[in-house]
């Protein structure tokens, strides 16, 4: 109950801050339109910064902290709803290789991964007491540091691609979880990519990633996909509305447990704190398709993304 009250106060505080910040922004006279493509990130308008932060292959540097609170159904004797909490730190660190090509590096560190786990049944056999994989109807909460994801994408700059969003490269999962209950204990790799379009007032696209296990201490092979589909409509003063859920597919699971398909709606606002822009976002998601055992039904997502100055400037490969 204390955790739910804290999250409720956090949501109220974030929304209150955005409303006050927007009211203050409306009292300021807008300057004449300028070309913002070559301005430093801290001098761009909040609307332009919002566009770039909504683009998974933009050239802007940012540090995102994201919390997801999933409401799940165990699917066993314990029929009550359970929560799974995941807190992620996601820096976005694009590097300009040349004037025409960028390398996008997107690590995801799961600094808190808390999931419900069924307590196995103890079964007496002829050779003694052994632990069965059959749930006993009781559940405990396992919490720890989760696996780490790293996506690397080679992307053409707008000079080549124009308004099209294009990128492709390898993606990895490293078995950094503290226990097997909060991670998979498998080294995994596969392809990833981005395809989309950035208009003057909107963005739309898809970001799929596929991983195959290639080693590790886990007993089972893995083959899984994460497909993020995203769309946003940009409003004045740094506001936007849209969606950015993640479709999860476990290719080795049975048909009723294979797919998690969410739909969602988010509201976001970019506000300058001092000289640096910060994006605040809240998203609610519902999963009409989910696994029958420990499937996600709902998700409340809160994200805070401050923009930071680029630590590596210029083209790494020079005039190539």
Residue pairs with C-beta under 8 A, 6 or more apart in sequence:
3 85
7 67
7 69
7 300
7 302
10 302
11 282
11 300
11 302
14 280
14 282
14 302
14 304
15 282
17 271
17 280
18 269
18 271
18 280
21 269
21 271
22 237
22 238
22 239
22 269
25 46
25 237
25 238
25 271
26 237
36 43
36 44
36 45
36 48
40 309
41 49
41 52
41 60
41 61
41 277
41 307
41 309
41 310
42 272
42 275
42 276
42 277
42 307
42 309
44 52
44 277
45 238
46 237
46 238
46 270
46 271
46 272
46 277
47 234
47 236
47 237
47 238
47 270
49 60
49 238
49 270
49 277
49 279
49 307
50 232
50 234
50 238
50 239
50 240
50 268
50 270
50 279
51 58
51 198
51 203
51 234
52 58
52 59
52 60
53 60
53 62
53 270
53 279
53 305
53 307
54 203
54 230
54 232
54 234
54 240
54 242
54 268
55 165
55 196
55 198
55 203
56 92
56 104
56 106
56 153
56 165
56 167
56 194
56 205
56 207
56 228
56 230
57 94
57 102
57 104
57 153
57 155
57 165
57 166
57 167
57 194
58 92
58 94
59 94
59 96
59 102
59 157
60 92
60 94
60 307
61 91
61 92
61 93
61 94
61 307
61 308
61 309
61 310
61 311
62 91
62 92
62 279
62 305
62 306
62 307
62 308
63 89
63 90
63 91
63 92
63 305
63 306
63 308
64 88
64 89
64 90
64 91
64 92
64 303
64 304
64 305
65 87
65 88
65 89
65 90
65 303
65 304
65 305
66 87
66 88
66 90
66 301
66 302
66 303
67 85
67 86
67 87
67 88
67 301
67 302
67 303
68 85
68 86
68 87
68 88
68 299
68 300
68 301
69 83
69 84
69 85
69 299
69 300
69 301
70 83
70 84
70 85
70 86
70 296
70 297
70 298
70 299
71 81
71 82
71 83
71 296
71 297
71 298
71 299
72 81
72 82
72 83
72 84
72 116
72 294
72 295
72 296
72 297
73 79
73 81
73 82
73 294
73 295
73 297
74 80
74 82
74 116
74 118
74 135
74 139
74 293
74 294
75 291
75 292
75 293
75 294
75 295
76 118
76 135
76 137
76 293
77 135
77 136
77 137
78 137
78 138
78 139
81 297
82 116
82 139
83 114
83 116
84 114
84 115
84 116
84 296
85 112
85 113
85 114
86 110
86 112
86 113
86 114
86 146
87 110
87 111
87 112
87 113
88 108
88 109
88 110
88 111
89 108
89 109
89 111
90 106
90 107
90 108
90 109
91 106
91 107
92 104
92 105
92 106
93 104
93 105
93 106
94 102
94 103
94 104
94 105
95 102
95 103
95 104
95 105
95 312
95 316
96 102
96 157
96 314
96 315
96 316
97 103
97 315
97 316
97 317
97 320
98 315
98 317
98 318
98 319
98 320
99 157
99 159
99 315
100 156
100 157
100 159
100 160
101 154
101 155
101 156
101 157
101 160
102 154
102 155
102 156
102 157
103 152
103 153
103 154
103 155
103 316
104 151
104 152
104 153
104 154
104 155
104 167
104 169
105 150
105 151
105 152
106 150
106 151
106 152
106 153
107 148
107 149
107 150
107 151
108 148
108 149
108 150
108 151
109 148
110 145
110 146
110 147
110 148
110 177
111 145
111 146
112 143
112 145
112 146
113 143
113 144
113 145
113 146
113 177
113 182
113 183
114 141
114 142
114 143
114 182
115 141
115 142
115 143
115 181
115 182
116 139
116 140
116 141
116 142
116 294
117 139
117 140
117 141
117 142
117 181
118 135
118 136
118 137
118 138
118 139
119 135
119 136
119 137
119 138
119 139
119 140
120 131
120 132
120 133
120 134
120 135
120 136
121 131
121 132
121 134
121 135
121 136
122 129
122 130
122 131
122 132
122 136
123 129
123 130
123 131
123 132
123 134
142 179
142 181
142 182
143 182
144 177
144 178
144 179
144 181
144 182
144 183
145 176
145 177
145 178
145 182
146 176
146 177
146 182
146 183
147 173
147 174
147 175
147 176
147 177
147 183
147 184
148 173
148 174
148 176
149 171
149 172
149 173
149 174
149 209
150 171
150 172
150 173
150 174
151 169
151 171
151 172
151 192
151 209
152 169
152 170
152 171
152 192
153 167
153 168
153 169
153 192
153 193
153 194
154 167
154 168
154 169
155 161
155 165
155 166
155 167
155 194
156 166
163 197
163 198
163 199
164 196
164 197
164 198
165 194
165 195
165 196
165 197
165 198
165 203
165 205
166 194
166 195
167 193
167 194
168 191
168 192
168 193
168 194
169 191
169 192
169 193
170 189
170 190
170 191
170 192
171 189
171 190
171 191
171 192
171 209
171 210
171 211
172 187
172 188
172 189
172 211
173 184
173 186
173 187
173 188
173 189
173 211
174 187
175 183
175 184
175 185
175 186
175 187
175 216
175 217
175 218
176 183
177 183
177 184
177 185
180 218
184 213
184 216
184 218
184 222
185 216
185 217
185 218
186 213
186 214
186 215
186 216
186 217
186 218
186 221
186 222
187 213
187 214
187 215
187 216
188 211
188 212
188 213
188 214
188 222
188 224
189 211
189 212
189 214
190 209
190 210
190 211
190 212
191 209
191 210
192 207
192 208
192 209
192 210
193 207
193 208
194 205
194 206
194 207
195 205
195 206
196 203
196 204
196 205
196 206
196 230
197 203
197 204
197 205
201 233
201 234
202 231
202 232
202 233
202 234
203 230
203 231
203 232
203 234
203 242
204 230
204 231
205 229
205 230
205 231
206 227
206 228
206 229
206 230
207 227
207 228
207 229
207 230
208 225
208 226
208 227
208 228
209 225
209 226
209 227
210 223
210 224
210 225
211 222
211 223
211 224
211 225
212 222
212 223
213 221
213 222
213 223
220 252
221 252
222 252
223 250
223 251
223 252
224 248
224 249
224 250
224 251
225 247
225 248
225 249
225 251
226 246
226 247
226 248
226 249
227 246
227 247
227 249
228 244
228 245
228 246
228 247
229 243
229 244
229 245
229 247
230 242
230 243
230 244
231 242
231 243
231 244
232 240
232 241
232 242
232 243
232 244
232 266
232 268
233 240
233 241
233 242
234 240
235 241
237 269
238 269
238 270
238 271
238 277
239 267
239 268
239 269
240 267
240 268
240 269
241 265
241 266
241 267
241 268
242 265
242 266
242 268
243 263
243 264
243 265
243 266
243 283
244 264
244 266
244 283
245 262
245 263
245 264
245 283
245 285
246 262
247 259
247 260
247 261
247 262
248 259
248 260
249 258
249 259
249 260
250 257
250 258
250 259
251 258
253 291
256 291
256 292
257 291
257 292
257 293
257 295
258 291
259 289
259 290
259 291
260 287
260 289
260 290
260 291
260 295
260 296
261 287
261 288
261 289
261 290
262 285
262 286
262 287
262 296
262 299
263 285
263 286
263 287
263 288
264 283
264 284
264 285
264 286
264 299
264 301
265 283
265 284
266 281
266 282
266 283
266 284
266 301
267 281
267 282
267 283
268 279
268 280
268 281
268 282
269 279
269 280
269 281
270 277
270 278
270 279
270 280
271 277
271 278
271 279
271 280
272 278
273 306
276 306
276 307
276 308
277 306
277 307
278 304
278 305
278 306
278 307
279 303
279 304
279 305
279 306
279 307
280 303
280 304
281 301
281 302
281 303
281 304
281 305
282 300
282 301
282 302
282 303
283 299
283 300
283 301
283 303
284 298
284 299
284 300
284 301
285 298
285 299
285 300
285 301
286 297
286 298
287 295
287 296
287 297
287 298
287 299
290 296
290 297
